[in-house]
Amino acid sequence: MRYDDDDELSQNVEDRRSRRGGGGLFPFPMGRGRGRGGGGFRIPVGRRGGRGGGFSIITLLIIGAVMWMMGLNPFSLLTGGGGSGAGIPQFPQTPNFERQAQRDNGTFRLPTNADRAPKSADAKKLFMQRVLRDTERVWTKIFKTLGRRYQEPKLVLFTGATRSACGVGQAAMGPFYCPADGTIYIDLSFYDELERRFRAPGDFAQAYVVAHEVGHHVQNLFGIIPRVQQMKSRMSKREANRLQVKMELQADCLAGLWARLAHQAENRLEPGDIEEGLRAASAVGDDMIQRQTTGRVVPEAFTHGSAEQRVRWFRRGLESGKLQACDTFNASKL
């Protein structure tokens, strides 16, 4: 992505990498279970035993016992939304915004060559600040066309574990969004895992992760996350998983929408960026992760969507330039 020293940095980034967190409620990546988590990337990080991922059995038993005592469903750690979109808040119409997004007459030409991601932790932090600032600009503009004020999320960088309003966030869960405090949590080691283990390198792959989590923040501001959590509490496990998939694919679509508008406004995309984003979206598909961590694919346990679905909805947001195009809850096909 095209950033230089003159580009603005978000002031909503907190660096906690020099301290460790602990204790409290276990957060649910992607809003699973009855916890207060909003969404994230369900990738086992930093574990390479066995077939390559996840927690140890002892760790799972300890976590499960703590969750059980707190009235939470420990099986949500192992799985993670069918159901119709009835009752899910919809994005309002944005005619002025759509006209602006279509200034190129529907043609959005994508570059094609590869690019490299920032390597050092400090470079990654600066990159996170610039990406987050871009999301702030884009979503502030979108919300303004709706007559609303965009409330900027915070981004916390941490190492190992940290406290959040949703409980203790751990690196092994991957990045996640907590709706209770409107904050995104990322351990930067996740990007090393994304590059080495899941073969999804590049600066735009990193930006996609941030944009996806910001997409969950947008869902929270529109009332989508609270409504989905409420509906899931009355559903079977399989139905709740299907509803959760719709919420995750919508966040992917919103990430694609952001990429398009950021490029239109600031000429951000370089050759290879889109390929990096699509590669990352594919790498974090439920089928890809299940195949690598367990050696088999269980579609009814999907909570984020398949690799093909995640790529398709990211591309839909990217190519449509329309907020309403991201209505996964009423889509005839995911």
C-alpha positions as CSV (number, residue, x, y, z in Angstrom):
1,M,0.0,0.0,0.0
2,R,1.1,3.5,-0.7
3,Y,2.0,5.2,2.6
4,D,4.8,7.6,3.4
5,D,6.0,9.7,6.4
6,D,3.6,12.4,5.5
7,D,0.5,10.3,5.9
8,E,-1.5,10.8,9.1
9,L,-1.4,8.4,12.0
10,S,-4.4,7.5,14.0
11,Q,-4.4,8.7,17.6
12,N,-6.6,5.8,18.7
13,V,-3.8,3.2,18.9
14,E,-2.6,2.0,22.3
15,D,0.6,0.0,22.6
16,R,0.6,-2.5,25.5
17,R,3.3,-4.8,24.2
18,S,5.6,-4.0,27.2
19,R,3.1,-5.4,29.7
20,R,1.1,-8.6,30.2
21,G,-2.6,-9.0,31.0
22,G,-4.5,-11.8,32.8
23,G,-7.6,-12.9,34.6
24,G,-11.2,-12.2,33.7
25,L,-13.8,-13.4,31.3
26,F,-12.5,-15.4,28.3
27,P,-13.3,-13.5,25.1
28,F,-15.0,-15.1,22.2
29,P,-13.5,-14.4,18.8
30,M,-16.1,-13.6,16.2
31,G,-18.8,-13.2,18.9
32,R,-19.3,-16.9,19.6
33,G,-21.1,-18.3,22.6
34,R,-22.8,-16.0,25.2
35,G,-19.8,-13.8,25.8
36,R,-19.6,-10.2,24.8
37,G,-17.0,-10.7,22.0
38,G,-17.8,-9.1,18.7
39,G,-15.6,-10.7,16.0
40,G,-12.1,-11.7,15.0
41,F,-9.9,-14.2,13.2
42,R,-10.2,-17.7,14.5
43,I,-6.7,-18.9,13.8
44,P,-4.6,-20.9,16.3
45,V,-1.5,-18.9,16.7
46,G,1.9,-20.0,18.0
47,R,1.2,-23.7,18.4
48,R,2.9,-26.1,16.0
49,G,2.5,-29.5,17.7
50,G,0.4,-32.3,16.3
51,R,-1.2,-31.2,13.1
52,G,-0.4,-27.7,13.5
53,G,-2.7,-25.6,15.8
54,G,-5.0,-25.0,18.7
55,F,-4.8,-25.2,22.4
56,S,-3.5,-28.2,24.3
57,I,-6.1,-30.5,25.9
58,I,-5.1,-29.3,29.4
59,T,-5.5,-25.7,28.4
60,L,-8.9,-26.3,26.9
61,L,-10.1,-28.2,30.0
62,I,-9.0,-25.3,32.3
63,I,-10.6,-22.7,30.1
64,G,-13.7,-24.8,29.8
65,A,-14.0,-25.2,33.6
66,V,-13.7,-21.4,34.1
67,M,-16.3,-20.7,31.4
68,W,-18.6,-23.3,32.8
69,M,-18.5,-21.7,36.3
70,M,-19.3,-18.4,34.7
71,G,-22.4,-19.7,32.9
72,L,-20.8,-19.8,29.5
73,N,-20.8,-22.5,26.9
74,P,-17.3,-24.1,26.7
75,F,-18.2,-25.9,23.5
76,S,-18.3,-22.5,21.7
77,L,-14.5,-22.7,21.7
78,L,-14.7,-25.6,19.3
79,T,-17.1,-24.2,16.8
80,G,-17.8,-20.8,16.8
81,G,-24.8,-17.7,11.3
82,G,-28.6,-19.9,8.0
83,G,-31.2,-18.2,9.7
84,S,-32.9,-15.4,7.8
85,G,-32.1,-11.8,8.1
86,A,-35.4,-11.0,9.8
87,G,-34.9,-8.7,12.7
88,I,-31.3,-7.8,11.8
89,P,-30.8,-4.1,11.4
90,Q,-30.2,-3.1,7.8
91,F,-27.8,-0.5,6.4
92,P,-29.7,2.6,5.4
93,Q,-29.8,3.9,1.9
94,T,-26.9,6.3,1.0
95,P,-27.7,7.8,-2.5
96,N,-25.0,10.5,-2.3
97,F,-22.4,8.1,-1.2
98,E,-23.2,5.6,-3.9
99,R,-23.0,8.3,-6.6
100,Q,-19.5,9.2,-5.4
101,A,-18.4,5.6,-5.3
102,Q,-19.5,5.2,-8.9
103,R,-17.5,8.1,-10.2
104,D,-15.4,5.6,-12.3
105,N,-18.6,4.5,-14.1
106,G,-18.5,1.1,-12.4
107,T,-15.0,0.3,-13.6
108,F,-12.5,-0.5,-10.8
109,R,-9.2,-1.6,-12.3
110,L,-7.0,-3.7,-10.0
111,P,-3.2,-3.8,-10.0
112,T,-1.5,-7.2,-10.4
113,N,2.1,-7.5,-9.0
114,A,3.2,-8.5,-5.5
115,D,4.3,-6.2,-2.6
116,R,6.0,-6.7,0.7
117,A,4.8,-6.1,4.2
118,P,6.5,-4.1,6.9
119,K,8.8,-6.4,8.9
120,S,9.8,-4.7,12.2
121,A,7.4,-4.4,15.1
122,D,7.8,-0.6,15.0
123,A,7.1,-0.5,11.3
124,K,4.1,-2.6,11.8
125,K,2.8,-0.3,14.5
126,L,3.1,2.7,12.2
127,F,1.4,0.8,9.4
128,M,-1.4,-0.1,11.8
129,Q,-1.8,3.6,12.7
130,R,-1.9,4.7,9.1
131,V,-4.4,2.0,8.1
132,L,-6.6,2.8,11.1
133,R,-6.5,6.5,10.1
134,D,-7.7,5.6,6.6
135,T,-10.6,3.6,8.0
136,E,-11.5,6.6,10.2
137,R,-11.6,8.9,7.2
138,V,-13.6,6.6,5.0
139,W,-16.2,5.6,7.7
140,T,-16.6,9.1,9.0
141,K,-17.5,10.2,5.4
142,I,-19.9,7.3,5.0
143,F,-21.7,8.0,8.3
144,K,-21.9,11.7,7.5
145,T,-23.8,10.9,4.3
146,L,-26.3,9.0,6.6
147,G,-26.6,12.0,8.9
148,R,-24.8,10.1,11.7
149,R,-21.5,10.6,13.6
150,Y,-18.9,7.9,13.3
151,Q,-17.5,6.9,16.7
152,E,-13.9,5.8,16.0
153,P,-12.8,2.5,17.5
154,K,-9.6,2.0,19.5
155,L,-6.8,-0.4,18.5
156,V,-4.8,-2.1,21.2
157,L,-1.5,-3.8,20.3
158,F,-0.5,-6.5,22.8
159,T,1.9,-9.4,23.4
160,G,0.6,-12.7,24.7
161,A,-2.5,-11.6,26.6
162,T,-4.3,-8.4,27.6
163,R,-7.4,-7.3,29.4
164,S,-10.5,-6.1,27.6
165,A,-14.1,-5.3,28.5
166,C,-14.8,-8.7,27.0
167,G,-12.3,-10.5,29.2
168,V,-8.7,-11.6,28.6
169,G,-7.7,-11.5,25.0
170,Q,-4.9,-14.0,24.1
171,A,-2.6,-14.2,21.1
172,A,-3.8,-17.8,20.4
173,M,-7.2,-16.5,19.4
174,G,-5.9,-14.1,16.8
175,P,-7.2,-10.5,16.4
176,F,-10.7,-9.8,17.8
177,Y,-13.1,-6.9,18.3
178,C,-14.8,-6.3,21.6
179,P,-18.1,-4.4,21.3
180,A,-18.3,-3.8,25.0
181,D,-15.4,-1.2,24.8
182,G,-15.4,-0.6,21.0
183,T,-11.8,-1.8,20.7
184,I,-9.8,-4.0,18.3
185,Y,-7.1,-6.2,19.9
186,I,-4.2,-7.5,17.8
187,D,-1.0,-9.3,18.8
188,L,1.4,-8.5,16.0
189,S,2.8,-12.0,16.0
190,F,-0.5,-12.9,14.3
191,Y,0.9,-11.4,11.1
192,D,4.0,-13.6,11.2
193,E,1.7,-16.6,11.6
194,L,-0.5,-15.4,8.7
195,E,2.6,-15.1,6.5
196,R,4.6,-18.2,7.4
197,R,1.9,-20.8,8.3
198,F,-1.0,-19.7,6.1
199,R,1.1,-18.3,3.3
200,A,-0.7,-14.9,3.2
201,P,2.1,-12.3,3.3
202,G,2.0,-8.6,2.4
203,D,1.0,-5.2,3.8
204,F,-2.5,-5.3,2.3
205,A,-3.1,-8.7,4.0
206,Q,-2.3,-6.9,7.3
207,A,-4.6,-4.0,6.3
208,Y,-7.4,-6.4,5.5
209,V,-7.3,-7.9,9.0
210,V,-7.7,-4.4,10.5
211,A,-10.4,-3.4,8.0
212,H,-12.3,-6.6,8.9
213,E,-12.3,-5.8,12.6
214,V,-13.3,-2.2,11.9
215,G,-16.2,-3.8,9.9
216,H,-17.3,-5.4,13.1
217,H,-17.2,-2.0,14.8
218,V,-19.4,-0.6,12.1
219,Q,-21.8,-3.5,12.6
220,N,-21.8,-2.7,16.3
221,L,-22.7,1.0,15.7
222,F,-25.6,-0.1,13.4
223,G,-26.9,-2.4,16.1
224,I,-26.2,-5.6,14.1
225,I,-23.9,-7.3,16.6
226,P,-26.3,-6.9,19.6
227,R,-29.2,-8.2,17.5
228,V,-27.2,-11.2,16.2
229,Q,-26.1,-12.1,19.7
230,Q,-29.7,-11.9,21.0
231,M,-31.0,-14.1,18.2
232,K,-28.2,-16.7,18.6
233,S,-29.1,-17.1,22.3
234,R,-32.4,-18.6,21.1
235,M,-31.1,-20.8,18.4
236,S,-29.6,-24.3,18.1
237,K,-25.8,-24.5,17.8
238,R,-26.0,-25.1,14.1
239,E,-28.4,-22.3,13.4
240,A,-26.3,-19.9,15.5
241,N,-23.2,-20.9,13.5
242,R,-25.0,-20.1,10.2
243,L,-26.0,-16.7,11.5
244,Q,-22.5,-16.0,12.7
245,V,-21.1,-16.8,9.3
246,K,-23.4,-14.1,7.8
247,M,-22.0,-11.6,10.2
248,E,-18.4,-12.5,9.4
249,L,-18.9,-12.4,5.7
250,Q,-20.5,-9.0,6.1
251,A,-17.4,-7.7,7.8
252,D,-15.3,-9.1,4.9
253,C,-17.5,-7.2,2.5
254,L,-17.1,-4.0,4.5
255,A,-13.4,-4.5,4.4
256,G,-13.5,-4.6,0.7
257,L,-15.7,-1.5,0.5
258,W,-13.2,0.3,2.7
259,A,-10.3,-0.7,0.3
260,R,-12.1,0.7,-2.7
261,L,-13.0,4.0,-1.1
262,A,-9.6,4.5,0.4
263,H,-8.0,3.9,-3.0
264,Q,-10.4,6.3,-4.6
265,A,-9.6,9.0,-2.1
266,E,-5.9,8.5,-1.6
267,N,-4.6,6.2,-4.4
268,R,-3.6,3.6,-1.8
269,L,-3.5,0.4,-3.7
270,E,-0.3,-0.8,-5.4
271,P,0.2,-3.8,-7.8
272,G,-0.4,-7.0,-5.9
273,D,-2.4,-5.5,-3.0
274,I,-5.7,-7.0,-4.0
275,E,-4.1,-10.4,-4.6
276,E,-2.7,-10.2,-1.0
277,G,-6.1,-9.4,0.4
278,L,-7.8,-12.2,-1.5
279,R,-5.1,-14.6,-0.4
280,A,-5.6,-13.6,3.2
281,A,-9.4,-13.9,3.0
282,S,-8.9,-17.4,1.5
283,A,-6.3,-18.4,4.1
284,V,-8.7,-17.7,7.0
285,G,-11.6,-19.6,5.6
286,D,-13.1,-22.2,8.0
287,D,-12.4,-25.0,5.6
288,M,-8.7,-24.1,5.2
289,I,-8.2,-23.8,9.0
290,Q,-10.1,-27.0,9.8
291,R,-8.1,-28.9,7.2
292,Q,-4.8,-27.7,8.6
293,T,-5.6,-28.0,12.3
294,T,-7.7,-31.2,12.3
295,G,-7.2,-32.8,8.9
296,R,-10.9,-32.7,8.0
297,V,-13.6,-30.2,7.1
298,V,-16.9,-30.0,9.0
299,P,-19.2,-27.4,7.2
300,E,-21.8,-27.4,10.0
301,A,-19.2,-26.1,12.4
302,F,-18.3,-23.1,10.2
303,T,-18.5,-19.8,12.0
304,H,-16.7,-17.5,9.6
305,G,-17.4,-18.9,6.1
306,S,-15.4,-21.0,3.6
307,A,-12.4,-19.6,1.8
308,E,-14.5,-19.2,-1.3
309,Q,-17.2,-17.3,0.5
310,R,-14.8,-15.0,2.3
311,V,-13.1,-14.2,-1.0
312,R,-16.4,-13.6,-2.8
313,W,-17.8,-11.2,-0.2
314,F,-14.5,-9.3,0.2
315,R,-14.5,-8.9,-3.6
316,R,-18.2,-7.9,-3.6
317,G,-17.5,-4.9,-1.3
318,L,-14.4,-4.0,-3.3
319,E,-16.1,-4.1,-6.7
320,S,-19.6,-2.7,-5.8
321,G,-18.6,0.4,-3.8
322,K,-22.0,0.1,-2.2
323,L,-22.8,-0.3,1.5
324,Q,-26.1,-2.1,0.7
325,A,-24.2,-4.7,-1.3
326,C,-22.9,-6.1,2.0
327,D,-26.3,-7.3,3.2
328,T,-25.4,-10.9,3.8
329,F,-28.3,-11.5,6.1
330,N,-30.8,-11.3,3.2
331,A,-28.6,-12.7,0.4
332,S,-30.0,-15.6,-1.6
333,K,-26.5,-17.1,-1.7
334,L,-23.6,-16.8,0.6
